[in-house]
Amino acid sequence: MLKNLAIFFIIIALSPIWGFNAHEIEYSGFAQIEQSRTEKLATLDSLISLNKKTNIDAFIQYSIEYVKLAQELDFIESAAKKAIDLQRPLTNFRNDPLNAITVINSVLARKYKINDSLLLGGLYLKRGMANTQVDANKAISDYNKAFLNFSYCDSLSIAETHYYRGQAYSSLGKFILAGEDLHKAYSIFESQKKYDCMITAQQGIINMFSRNGFYEKAKTERNALIEKIRKLKLNSFLSQEYYNQAIDYHKMGDKNAEFKSLLLAVENFDNEKSNKTVFINIHSSLVNYYCERFQIKEANIHLNLLENIKLDILEDQVTKINYLSAKAKFLQTTGYYEEAEKFAVQCLEIAQSINSEDDIMNSYKFLSEIYFDMKEYRKSIESNRAASLIKDSIYNRSTANALAYYLSLYETEKKEKELIEKNTNISLLEKDNEIFKKAMVFGGIALILAFGVVILYRNQIHLRSNKDLQEKFSQELLISQEKERRRISKDLHDGIGQQLLLIKNKLIKKGTPEVKEMVNHTIEEVRSISRDLHPFHLQELGVTKAIENTIRQIDENTSLFISSEIDNIDNLFTKEEEVNIYRIVQESLSNIIKHANAEAGKVSIKILSNNILISIRDNGVGFDFTDKYQDLKSLGLKTLLERTKFLKGQMKVTSKKDFGTLLEFQLPL
């Protein structure tokens, strides 16, 4: 063994004399060295280390051989480590995710021999990352399996899994689940002081907004991230954020803002610490910007900066597209159309290989311009038609995702109005009942000498019956409200959704200010109405996470500081009961925000032996319970009481002016 390794390192040492580099040594060169299969494995491991950063093809080849040989030798955990390392170069650099999945599957076939939770969970994580390029649903399934196999000690890998699952949910249009995963990843990375990963997680949230056209929301979140980066003194990440903002401005058609952001990106680029691919992307965009204005001298300055970049940095395919596109744009602008065409075709081929619709569309559009300059009008029309088809596909998907995000939230305002009307009817019924009770009392006094016992008995029966009837009516009313919300949500999707699409299409065709204003008003109305309604949380997340999500949104979007201690109560109640539990918490918090003038609040949900206890406390101005409950205009407490009765529970209110309020709900299991 030592003899063979000595020969191996002698070959490496003499390689410059013999005229080849160490990373070019082929495994066949070692065939003359007699070695055992274990020695072969050690040799392959050395070759993998030599080629990891210098020769991707050799790295992949030797890694695949290593995995096969390690499995033959029953070194399954060693095979798992190399299979995990193989995923990224196969998927990202060679665009071969199926091969990455095949290699990982071969190791998972003997997963029972893997005791390391980090390795076993890592295999599912990496298979999910490869499956993201193939089938997002399969990727999510793999991420879920990764969670099951990681131990609590593997916190960074768990955070990474949350990040990639969030990306997969986002690609499927499940934005609430995506946001939840990305926020969890952000929190874990921040707690572990992995700030570069934390920034990447926040970028995932911002990109989710940007990809679906919510540019203002993306800008707000990005500005907050920039402030965080400055506060943590991680200035090497600033150039990436300013570049990303420039891309959004480009999509919005704001060329001046795009140029200013690119200049900020250049100004904040750190030659020693910032990502080199960001340098390429920034200067490629500046080449395009100056070429569009025929400022050839300025464009040439930035192109020369790109020409000095080492080609191995261009392993990232998207960066390579940007680089080649900038060269093609410069050649087109200076009249070298045939050379520009070659680079543009190369951009298209790379974009098609990684299935990047935006880059495919831009490549076709660019080729259409080049063919027009070359007077090959047929090719120009064909390329333009191909670009338009992809643009329509992207637009339709983006619109559908935007509607999916908003339409499921729409009904709040309309249904709240209906709820007020129906609760007013309940109040009127209660008032009528009070008048009736008084009449019965006075009548009973008048007739008590003759019919006292009989009237009292009948009165008790009537009160009990009336109470049962009122409770039944209230319960049916609450159920009908939820059914009506679901119906209106569907009507909104089929009605307002189609209206928005028609208006958008009309705007694209005519571009009139009136239509544009109509679209803006319609979208703003949908956004305004959607803020307070989250009916889909219960279906997709369960009642526990739905409540947690509501608390988190209030904490983030209002001045109220709110904390929580919540046990998992999923599947302890029927669907109708879960809706009422969720509404109790939601309406209680809404009352705090509207009326309490509080600075802080706390929500606690505890599972006791035979019931659950929900307590909601604030440090606000408080109130007099009797006055508030008898106020016809105040329906909040009455609604909470009716929901508590529906759940066969008990409600307790403890409040005093200027000393805050405590609401307690005890619900039987």
ChimeraX attribute file (.defattr): number of C-alpha atoms within 10 A of each C-alpha:
attribute: neighborCount
match mode: 1-to-1
recipient: residues
	/A:1	12
	/A:2	8
	/A:3	9
	/A:4	16
	/A:5	16
	/A:6	11
	/A:7	13
	/A:8	16
	/A:9	12
	/A:10	11
	/A:11	17
	/A:12	17
	/A:13	13
	/A:14	13
	/A:15	16
	/A:16	11
	/A:17	10
	/A:18	10
	/A:19	7
	/A:20	12
	/A:21	13
	/A:22	16
	/A:23	19
	/A:24	14
	/A:25	17
	/A:26	12
	/A:27	13
	/A:28	8
	/A:29	10
	/A:30	16
	/A:31	10
	/A:32	7
	/A:33	14
	/A:34	11
	/A:35	16
	/A:36	10
	/A:37	13
	/A:38	13
	/A:39	15
	/A:40	21
	/A:41	20
	/A:42	15
	/A:43	19
	/A:44	22
	/A:45	17
	/A:46	14
	/A:47	21
	/A:48	22
	/A:49	14
	/A:50	17
	/A:51	19
	/A:52	18
	/A:53	11
	/A:54	13
	/A:55	14
	/A:56	17
	/A:57	15
	/A:58	20
	/A:59	23
	/A:60	21
	/A:61	13
	/A:62	23
	/A:63	24
	/A:64	19
	/A:65	15
	/A:66	23
	/A:67	27
	/A:68	19
	/A:69	19
	/A:70	22
	/A:71	17
	/A:72	12
	/A:73	13
	/A:74	13
	/A:75	15
	/A:76	21
	/A:77	21
	/A:78	16
	/A:79	25
	/A:80	25
	/A:81	18
	/A:82	22
	/A:83	28
	/A:84	21
	/A:85	17
	/A:86	23
	/A:87	25
	/A:88	18
	/A:89	19
	/A:90	20
	/A:91	22
	/A:92	17
	/A:93	17
	/A:94	18
	/A:95	19
	/A:96	18
	/A:97	23
	/A:98	17
	/A:99	16
	/A:100	25
	/A:101	23
	/A:102	13
	/A:103	22
	/A:104	24
	/A:105	16
	/A:106	16
	/A:107	25
	/A:108	17
	/A:109	9
	/A:110	13
	/A:111	16
	/A:112	9
	/A:113	14
	/A:114	17
	/A:115	10
	/A:116	13
	/A:117	17
	/A:118	19
	/A:119	20
	/A:120	25
	/A:121	25
	/A:122	27
	/A:123	29
	/A:124	28
	/A:125	30
	/A:126	27
	/A:127	27
	/A:128	29
	/A:129	29
	/A:130	28
	/A:131	23
	/A:132	22
	/A:133	18
	/A:134	13
	/A:135	12
	/A:136	21
	/A:137	17
	/A:138	17
	/A:139	25
	/A:140	23
	/A:141	15
	/A:142	25
	/A:143	30
	/A:144	18
	/A:145	18
	/A:146	26
	/A:147	20
	/A:148	13
	/A:149	20
	/A:150	22
	/A:151	15
	/A:152	11
	/A:153	10
	/A:154	15
	/A:155	16
	/A:156	16
	/A:157	22
	/A:158	25
	/A:159	24
	/A:160	24
	/A:161	29
	/A:162	27
	/A:163	28
	/A:164	25
	/A:165	29
	/A:166	30
	/A:167	28
	/A:168	27
	/A:169	21
	/A:170	25
	/A:171	17
	/A:172	13
	/A:173	21
	/A:174	17
	/A:175	22
	/A:176	19
	/A:177	19
	/A:178	25
	/A:179	22
	/A:180	18
	/A:181	24
	/A:182	28
	/A:183	21
	/A:184	19
	/A:185	29
	/A:186	26
	/A:187	16
	/A:188	20
	/A:189	24
	/A:190	15
	/A:191	11
	/A:192	12
	/A:193	11
	/A:194	13
	/A:195	16
	/A:196	13
	/A:197	20
	/A:198	24
	/A:199	20
	/A:200	17
	/A:201	27
	/A:202	22
	/A:203	21
	/A:204	22
	/A:205	25
	/A:206	22
	/A:207	21
	/A:208	21
	/A:209	20
	/A:210	20
	/A:211	18
	/A:212	21
	/A:213	19
	/A:214	16
	/A:215	19
	/A:216	12
	/A:217	12
	/A:218	22
	/A:219	18
	/A:220	11
	/A:221	17
	/A:222	21
	/A:223	14
	/A:224	12
	/A:225	18
	/A:226	19
	/A:227	12
	/A:228	13
	/A:229	19
	/A:230	13
	/A:231	10
	/A:232	10
	/A:233	11
	/A:234	16
	/A:235	17
	/A:236	17
	/A:237	23
	/A:238	24
	/A:239	26
	/A:240	24
	/A:241	22
	/A:242	26
	/A:243	25
	/A:244	25
	/A:245	24
	/A:246	26
	/A:247	20
	/A:248	23
	/A:249	20
	/A:250	16
	/A:251	15
	/A:252	13
	/A:253	11
	/A:254	13
	/A:255	14
	/A:256	12
	/A:257	16
	/A:258	25
	/A:259	20
	/A:260	16
	/A:261	22
	/A:262	26
	/A:263	19
	/A:264	17
	/A:265	25
	/A:266	20
	/A:267	12
	/A:268	18
	/A:269	23
	/A:270	17
	/A:271	10
	/A:272	8
	/A:273	11
	/A:274	18
	/A:275	16
	/A:276	17
	/A:277	18
	/A:278	20
	/A:279	22
	/A:280	24
	/A:281	23
	/A:282	27
	/A:283	25
	/A:284	25
	/A:285	24
	/A:286	24
	/A:287	27
	/A:288	23
	/A:289	20
	/A:290	20
	/A:291	22
	/A:292	14
	/A:293	10
	/A:294	14
	/A:295	14
	/A:296	15
	/A:297	11
	/A:298	14
	/A:299	25
	/A:300	17
	/A:301	13
	/A:302	20
	/A:303	21
	/A:304	12
	/A:305	13
	/A:306	21
	/A:307	12
	/A:308	8
	/A:309	14
	/A:310	9
	/A:311	10
	/A:312	11
	/A:313	13
	/A:314	18
	/A:315	15
	/A:316	13
	/A:317	18
	/A:318	17
	/A:319	19
	/A:320	21
	/A:321	24
	/A:322	21
	/A:323	25
	/A:324	18
	/A:325	26
	/A:326	29
	/A:327	23
	/A:328	28
	/A:329	27
	/A:330	23
	/A:331	19
	/A:332	22
	/A:333	20
	/A:334	13
	/A:335	14
	/A:336	15
	/A:337	20
	/A:338	15
	/A:339	13
	/A:340	25
	/A:341	22
	/A:342	13
	/A:343	22
	/A:344	26
	/A:345	18
	/A:346	18
	/A:347	28
	/A:348	21
	/A:349	15
	/A:350	19
	/A:351	22
	/A:352	15
	/A:353	14
	/A:354	19
	/A:355	13
	/A:356	13
	/A:357	16
	/A:358	13
	/A:359	20
	/A:360	23
	/A:361	23
	/A:362	21
	/A:363	28
	/A:364	24
	/A:365	21
	/A:366	26
	/A:367	28
	/A:368	25
	/A:369	22
	/A:370	27
	/A:371	20
	/A:372	16
	/A:373	15
	/A:374	17
	/A:375	11
	/A:376	13
	/A:377	15
	/A:378	12
	/A:379	17
	/A:380	22
	/A:381	17
	/A:382	16
	/A:383	20
	/A:384	20
	/A:385	15
	/A:386	17
	/A:387	24
	/A:388	16
	/A:389	12
	/A:390	17
	/A:391	17
	/A:392	11
	/A:393	13
	/A:394	17
	/A:395	14
	/A:396	13
	/A:397	14
	/A:398	17
	/A:399	18
	/A:400	17
	/A:401	21
	/A:402	19
	/A:403	24
	/A:404	16
	/A:405	18
	/A:406	20
	/A:407	23
	/A:408	20
	/A:409	22
	/A:410	28
	/A:411	26
	/A:412	19
	/A:413	15
	/A:414	12
	/A:415	17
	/A:416	15
	/A:417	11
	/A:418	14
	/A:419	17
	/A:420	16
	/A:421	12
	/A:422	16
	/A:423	23
	/A:424	17
	/A:425	12
	/A:426	20
	/A:427	19
	/A:428	13
	/A:429	12
	/A:430	13
	/A:431	14
	/A:432	11
	/A:433	15
	/A:434	12
	/A:435	10
	/A:436	11
	/A:437	14
	/A:438	11
	/A:439	12
	/A:440	15
	/A:441	15
	/A:442	11
	/A:443	12
	/A:444	19
	/A:445	13
	/A:446	12
	/A:447	14
	/A:448	15
	/A:449	9
	/A:450	10
	/A:451	13
	/A:452	13
	/A:453	13
	/A:454	12
	/A:455	18
	/A:456	15
	/A:457	11
	/A:458	11
	/A:459	16
	/A:460	11
	/A:461	12
	/A:462	12
	/A:463	13
	/A:464	12
	/A:465	12
	/A:466	13
	/A:467	13
	/A:468	12
	/A:469	12
	/A:470	16
	/A:471	16
	/A:472	14
	/A:473	13
	/A:474	20
	/A:475	18
	/A:476	12
	/A:477	17
	/A:478	22
	/A:479	16
	/A:480	12
	/A:481	17
	/A:482	16
	/A:483	12
	/A:484	15
	/A:485	18
	/A:486	16
	/A:487	12
	/A:488	18
	/A:489	19
	/A:490	16
	/A:491	14
	/A:492	19
	/A:493	17
	/A:494	12
	/A:495	12
	/A:496	17
	/A:497	19
	/A:498	13
	/A:499	15
	/A:500	17
	/A:501	16
	/A:502	13
	/A:503	16
	/A:504	18
	/A:505	12
	/A:506	15
	/A:507	18
	/A:508	12
	/A:509	9
	/A:510	10
	/A:511	12
	/A:512	11
	/A:513	10
	/A:514	10
	/A:515	16
	/A:516	17
	/A:517	12
	/A:518	15
	/A:519	20
	/A:520	12
	/A:521	12
	/A:522	16
	/A:523	15
	/A:524	12
	/A:525	12
	/A:526	17
	/A:527	16
	/A:528	15
	/A:529	18
	/A:530	19
	/A:531	15
	/A:532	19
	/A:533	19
	/A:534	19
	/A:535	21
	/A:536	14
	/A:537	20
	/A:538	18
	/A:539	11
	/A:540	13
	/A:541	16
	/A:542	19
	/A:543	25
	/A:544	20
	/A:545	18
	/A:546	20
	/A:547	23
	/A:548	15
	/A:549	17
	/A:550	19
	/A:551	20
	/A:552	15
	/A:553	13
	/A:554	17
	/A:555	16
	/A:556	12
	/A:557	8
	/A:558	10
	/A:559	12
	/A:560	17
	/A:561	16
	/A:562	19
	/A:563	14
	/A:564	15
	/A:565	11
	/A:566	16
	/A:567	12
	/A:568	13
	/A:569	16
	/A:570	15
	/A:571	11
	/A:572	12
	/A:573	15
	/A:574	10
	/A:575	15
	/A:576	13
	/A:577	17
	/A:578	20
	/A:579	20
	/A:580	22
	/A:581	22
	/A:582	19
	/A:583	17
	/A:584	22
	/A:585	23
	/A:586	18
	/A:587	15
	/A:588	18
	/A:589	22
	/A:590	15
	/A:591	14
	/A:592	24
	/A:593	19
	/A:594	9
	/A:595	12
	/A:596	19
	/A:597	16
	/A:598	19
	/A:599	14
	/A:600	16
	/A:601	22
	/A:602	17
	/A:603	21
	/A:604	16
	/A:605	21
	/A:606	16
	/A:607	15
	/A:608	12
	/A:609	8
	/A:610	8
	/A:611	13
	/A:612	19
	/A:613	16
	/A:614	20
	/A:615	21
	/A:616	21
	/A:617	21
	/A:618	26
	/A:619	18
	/A:620	22
	/A:621	17
	/A:622	21
	/A:623	18
	/A:624	11
	/A:625	16
	/A:626	8
	/A:627	10
	/A:628	15
	/A:629	14
	/A:630	14
	/A:631	11
	/A:632	14
	/A:633	12
	/A:634	16
	/A:635	19
	/A:636	17
	/A:637	19
	/A:638	18
	/A:639	20
	/A:640	21
	/A:641	18
	/A:642	23
	/A:643	23
	/A:644	21
	/A:645	17
	/A:646	19
	/A:647	21
	/A:648	12
	/A:649	18
	/A:650	14
	/A:651	18
	/A:652	12
	/A:653	14
	/A:654	15
	/A:655	19
	/A:656	15
	/A:657	12
	/A:658	12
	/A:659	14
	/A:660	20
	/A:661	23
	/A:662	18
	/A:663	19
	/A:664	17
	/A:665	23
	/A:666	20
	/A:667	20
	/A:668	15
	/A:669	14
